[in-house]
Amino acid sequence: MAGVGEHFAPASTRLASLLSNHHHHHRHVPRRNPQEPEMSKINQPGTQIKLTNVSIVRLKKGGKRFEIACYKNKVQEWRTGVETNLDDVLQIANVFINVSKGEVAKANDLQKAFGKSDVDEIVKEILKKGEVQINEKERDHDLSALRREIATLVAEKCEDPSTHSPYPVGMIEKAMTEVGFSVKPDKTAKSQVSACIKQLQSDSTLPIQRSRMRVRVSMPTADGKRLKEKVTEGAEKVEQDEMGETDWEVVMLIDPGQFRVINDLLQKECKGRGRIETLSMTAHATA
């Protein structure tokens, strides 16, 4: 590997070709022609490198920031041990102060910050501890995908109260925009669904309610007398309730999330004697 202090020549064209050439697996670091004047930057003044298919990993150390240019997806593969060849991870065999401007880190800065001069070892430390930089376009794309996922889950769980039909995902997304629902990039889509539904119900012009599930729960009468209150407390409406001599059977409307609660209760309390079955998924109360 070439030393840290060496630079590319000619400047911007060399770096641009290295960045765009994704098929080379070996790191080529062209040596500077001794006749050429030494430059403190890889790029010519006013030239900015267009980065494509690159992941920049940044580590702040010793009051300075250091960056390396890697192939997309390879950083994660390196961290999980899938990829072990540094040549296949790095796009350019150098440590930078700023990759996009082509500013290479000086050897004495690296020595001061990392306490070593071996570039491979420094690169490995940056790969291990650094943060992968996500550009604005990628961040917007990720947020947009997360927003779509939340809208899809909301559409699955909710319906139009008057027709009891589900809404298209696009309509849910429009309603989310209308109420200014803020997507949290560090949280999963699933964990944001309840807050989204509540906000749509309170602030949106879109009439919306959670879908209701019609279920039948049955168990021996002795268990029924003991568990009736617990089984029915989460119901929106009890439609049938028959306590017979041998069995208790109840048909009720519940929020789909209650299904698991009741099922867990039956498993714990009835030891296989009770059961719950779904009669319909999108159900509305009958008169």
N, C-alpha and C positions, 0 to 999 in steps of 0.2 A: 504493500500500500504506500502511496506517496505521502510525504510529510505534510503536516498541517499548513506550513507556511507557503507551500507551492500553489500556484494559481493556474487557471486555464488560459489558453491563448489559441486563436484570437478569442476575445472575451465572451460577449453575449452569444455569439453564434455557437461556440463550443457548448455552453451550458444549455442553450435552447435545444441543441441536437441531442444532448444527453438526456434532457428531461422528456423529450418527445419520443426517444427511441426506447420503447418498452420491451423489445425482444432480446436485448443483450442481457445475459445473466451475469456477466463479469463486469466489475467496476473499472471503467477506464478513466484514469486520471491523467490527462495529457500533461507532459512536462513543459514548463515554460521555456521558450527559446531564450537563451542567454542574451541574444542581441536585442530582444524586446525590452522596453522599459518596464520595471516592476510596477504592478498596480495594486492598490490597497483594496480594490473591489473587482469582482469578476466582471460585472457589467459595465458597459460604457456609460458615461453620464447621460441621464435621461432615458436609459433603456430599462424597461422592466420585463422580467421574464414571465411569459404566460405559462402557468403551471397547469398541466393536465394529468389526470390519473395519478395524482401525487397526494400522499398523506404527510403532513408536516407534524413531527413530534417535537414538542418544546419542553425544555427543562430550565427552570430558573435556579441558578447556583452561584454563590459568591457575588451576589448583587448584579449578575449579568444573565441574559437569556441566551440559551444555546439551542439550535434547531438542527434537525436532520431531515432529509427528503427521502421518504420511503414509498414503496409501491402500495397502492390501496389494498386493504385487507391483509397485507403481509404483517402489519404490526401485531394484530390480534393473533395471527398464526404463530408468530415468534413468541409472544407472551404465553401461549398455551402449549408451546413445545412442538407444534405441528411442523413449523419451519425452523430449521437449525442452521441454515446457510446464510450468513450475513450478506453475501453477494446477491442473494435473491430477494433480500429485504430492502436494501438501500438502492436508491436511484443514482445517487452521487456519493462517492466515497469521501465525504468531507463533513466537518462540523461547521455550521454557519451561525452567525449572529442573527442573520435574517435571510432565509432561503429565497423568498420572492424577490428581494433586491440583490441577491447574489453576494451578500457580504460574508466572507469566510472568517471564522473565528481565528484570532491570532494564537500562535503556539504558546506564548507566555500567559495569555488569558486562560487557556485550557489548563496549563500546568498549575496556575494559581487557584483556579476554581475546583479542579478535580484531583489535584495532587499527583497527577501522572501525565505522561505525554503520549502513551500508546492510544492512537486514535480508535482502534477497534474496541479497546476496553471502555473508552469514553462513550463511544456509540452504543455499546451494550448497556451502559448505565442510563443513557438518555432513553433508550428503548424500554428499559425496565421501569423507570420512575417518571418519565415525561408524560405530558398530556398531549393527546392527539388533537390537533386543531381542526375544528369544523368550520368551513367557510359559510358565509351568509346564505348562499344558495342551498347548500346541503342542510343547514339548520332549518331554513324555511320548508324544505322538502320533508324533513323529518317531522316537523310540527304539523304540516299539512297531512301527512300520513297518520299521525297520532289522532288528529282531529277527526279524520275520516273513520278511524277505528272506533272512537268514542261514539260518533254518530251512528255507526252500524250497530253497536251494542244497544244504544238507546232505541233504535228502530226495532230491534228484536224484542225488547222488553215492553214497548209501549204501543198504544193504539189511539185512534180517533174515538173519543167517547160516544159520539152519535152513531157512527157506523160500525164500530168495533173492528175496523180494518187497520192493518199496520200502515205506517207512513213510509214513503220512499226515503232512502238515506239522504238524498239530495235535499229534501224538504226539511229534514231534521237539521242538516248542516246550515241551511238558510236561517232557520230559527235560532240556532246557536250564535250565528253572526248578529242577528237582530238584537239578542239580549246581551251581546258582548261577552259571551262565555270565554273565559281565559283558560287555555290549555296549559297544563303544567308539564314541561318537558321531562322533568325528573320523576314523574309518577306514571304508573301503568294506566292504560286506557280503562281497564276494568275498575280501578279504584276511583276514577273520576266520573263514572256513570251516574251514581246517585245524586251528586251535587249538580250535575248537568240537568237531570230530570227535574229536580226541585226548582232550578233557576228557570227552566222552560215553563214550568207550571205557574210560577209566580209572575214572570216578566214578559213571556212571549204572547203574541196574538194567536199562536197556534194552539187550538184546544188539544190537550194531550193528557193521557192517564196511563198508568201502568197496566199492562195486560193482566187479566185475572185467569187463574187456572181453576177448573172445576175438578175436584178430587172426591173420591169415595174412600173413607177410612172405616175399617171394620176390625173387630176384636171380640173376644169372649165378654159376656155381660159383666163379669166380676172386674175385669180390667177396665171396661168402659166406665163403670161407676166411679172407679178410682181416678181415671185419666181424662174424663170428659172435659173438665174445665181447661186443662192444659192443652188438649188437642184443639179445642174450638176458640181459644183466646186470640189466636192470630188470624181468625177467619174474618173476611169482610162481610160474608153473609152465610148463614147456615140454611140450606135449602130443604134438607130432609134430616130428621133425627129420630131413629127408631131404636128404642131399647127393648129388645126381645127377651125371652126367657133364657136363651142360650147365647145370643150374640147382640152386640151393639153396632149399628151402622149409621154413619153420618155422611151426607153429601154437602159439600160447602165450596164457596169461592175463596181462593186464597191468592196472595201475591206469589208469583213463581218462586221467590226466594224462601217462602215458608215451607215449601215441599221438603227440603232437606232437614229443616228444624223438626218437622213432624216425624219424618222418617227416622231421624236419630233418636227421637223420643220413644218411638215404637221398638226400635232395636234394643234400647237400653232397658225399657220397662216391661215389654211384653215377651221377651225371649222367644221370638219367632211366632207368637200367637196372633200378632196384629199385622195388618197390611194396609198400604196406601196405594191407590191406583189413580192415574190421570184419566179423566173422562173427556176433557177437551182443554186445549191450550188457551185460545183466546175466547174467553167466555164472558157473557154479561148476565146480570141478574135477571131471572125470569119473574114475571109479575106474580 
